[in-house]
Amino acid sequence: MINALVDRSDYPCLEDYAYLNQASLGLIGQRAVQSMHDFLDNTARHGNLGMTDEEEARFFESLRQRGARLLNCRNDELAIAASASELLGQLPFLIRPRAGTSIVAVATDFPAVTRPWIRYASENDCSLRFVDDSAGENLTDSVIDSIDSRTSVVAVSSVQFSTGSAVDVPRLREACAREGARLVVDATQAAGILKVDAERWGADAVVTSGYKWLGGHGGVALAAMSPALLEQDPLLPGWMGTPHPFDFEATTMRFAAGARRFTQSTMSYVSMAGLATALDQLMVVRQGRLEAHSRDLSRRLIQGARAHGWTPFRALEDASASPHIVSLANPGSDVGGAIGALRRNHIVCGARNGRIRVSLAPYNDSADVDALVDSMAVL
């Protein structure tokens, strides 16, 4: 028996469902939910009776401290925004690669990573070089092999959302440095299970959503921004990113020192309150235990699924495989129909790129995996 790492009673739906879909809309633990209720009931609903202007300006700092610890960066390097897409969308226009250079990305990466660069390239005479995430090839090697003297930027997710393929970011950073290329990393499908080390990675930006593996709700994202980016003025300047936002100076454009300049406006403070609590819970569990737990469950899943004709996109021993996202295919099965049949059996997985995507979280145990494997026998 492989037990959950956290108290399953914090997730009421687990009484009736095997939830194996944290990589999509993840479950939120009871303590984070309670923090959101407490903020809404005791603070937000009472307007400025519950939160003064000064308290609102300081409200970000508690989450900033936790986010900086999670991503291993300085507090003043940690940007807080309403979404990962909001931050990723600005990066091409902050980095501004020169005309005639090329941008390397993964063809099946999450669209929020690639689309800002597609737009920038089309307007600034840059070319895009898309790398395939091929099951038989090491993804890090494939990306590195696409970098040459013309490469100005590499933009990639550290873990691919649909296949679970993982990138060795330090190796990639070294390859970028050799050619003078900038590096942007979306860690949304890694942060919360795998170690994310912005200081060691040395990327220009490491961005993550605040939900999925971090256990929060939508409406907040975190990013470790490099010193070079912190010297840039935000592309989308908002009123909260000034040194003293409640001065409401409308005729000038001054920015706060550090990553505070990237906060645009009033945000989902309810989500910020929940995320702060979720991070406190998450960081109590050693990161190595989180990864090992996922690996144990993945091993059990892959062994059982193979017996019913379902094979993983990558073997768990593959250097490019992540332990917490397993993408399964069966040539004889209709994935859409299989997902529907699983849900009718109270098993929730995702469907991505013609495969069943299973995402394994700290609240999962071997009974969840066994229920999925047993159901695969009749898919």
Beta strands, then each sheet from edge to edge (+ up, - down):
strand 1: 18-19
strand 2: 78-81
strand 3: 102-106
strand 4: 127-131
strand 5: 151-157
strand 6: 182-186
strand 7: 205-209
strand 8: 221-225
strand 9: 311-312
strand 10: 325-329
strand 11: 347-348
strand 12: 350-352
strand 13: 355-359
sheet 1: 1+ 11+
sheet 2: 2+ 8- 7+ 6+ 5+ 3+ 4+
sheet 3: 9+ 10- 13+ 12-
end
